[in-house]
Amino acid sequence: MASIKVKFRPSTVADHEGTIYYQIIHERKVRQLLSDYKVFTSEWDESRSMVTTTQKSERKSFILSIRERIRWDVERLTKIDRKLDANGLTYTVDDVIDEFLRYSNEYSLFNF
């Protein structure tokens, strides 16, 4: 089974958004899967590894939608890992990422 963690890489430029990415570890191989989600450092809760917002934030709906998409992505990565593990064949962390990207491209709104 792979380990999937949500991480945040702050921007090196002050007052710019950083990038959220997924760290996937399987059989001691570590890979990073970049997401399209960008938030400010103040919107990231390091202890919970999740985006956070306040009631008065003007970006509240945007942050909540990112939170939901992160949850969806982690759930999909977990399902892919379980499916590959259940097949009984050996697989790599790259196989998990490739399947995730294939699924994302195949079932995008544009293709729909």
Residue pairs with C-beta under 8 A, 6 or more apart in sequence:
1 26
1 81
1 82
1 85
2 24
2 25
2 26
2 77
2 81
2 93
2 96
3 23
3 24
3 25
3 26
4 22
4 23
4 24
4 74
4 77
4 78
4 81
5 22
5 23
5 24
5 25
5 49
6 20
6 21
6 22
6 23
6 49
6 50
6 70
6 74
7 20
7 21
7 22
7 23
7 32
7 49
8 18
8 19
8 20
8 21
8 39
8 41
8 44
8 46
8 49
9 18
9 19
9 20
9 21
10 18
10 41
10 44
11 17
11 18
11 19
11 41
15 40
17 38
17 39
17 40
18 38
18 39
18 40
18 41
18 44
19 34
19 35
19 37
19 38
20 35
20 37
20 38
20 39
20 44
20 51
20 66
20 70
21 32
21 33
21 34
21 35
22 32
22 33
22 35
22 73
22 74
22 77
23 30
23 31
23 32
24 30
24 31
24 32
24 33
24 77
24 93
24 96
24 97
25 31
25 93
26 81
26 91
26 92
26 93
26 96
27 92
27 93
29 92
29 93
29 94
30 93
31 93
31 94
31 97
33 77
33 97
33 100
35 69
35 70
35 73
37 51
37 66
37 69
37 70
39 51
39 63
39 66
43 51
43 52
43 53
43 59
43 63
44 50
44 51
44 52
45 51
45 52
50 67
50 70
51 63
51 66
51 67
51 70
52 63
53 59
53 60
53 63
53 64
54 60
57 63
73 100
76 100
76 103
77 96
77 100
80 96
80 99
80 100
80 103
81 96
84 91
84 95
84 96
84 99
85 91
105 111
